[in-house]
Amino acid sequence: MEIVPHDKPGRSRTGTLYDINVRVITEILGFGPNVQDDPDKVVNSWGFKIGDEEFGIWDYKGSQEYGQFSTYGNSAVLEKLFGVHYS
């Protein structure tokens, strides 16, 4: 499964990552936060593609402090990538 950075944030929240941090997400994806998002609400944001499918991960209003990140994209793929951290 090739993960390719993509400069668009997720369109809308479709899932959540729990008990995870920026370092672990970066290790799994192979790159750090790469999307400029709303600076008043989001500190870390990733956009990426796997094949033709778009995905996004971002924190929202401090959620990273609690180990939670919002996700956008195919839930089966995100569950495969993040295992027990995805819901």
Protein Blocks (a to p, Z undefined) as FASTA:
>chain_A
ZZdddfbdcfbdcbdcehiafklmmmmnopacfbdcdfklpmbdcdddehjbccddddee
hllmnopacdedjfklmmmmnmmmpZZ
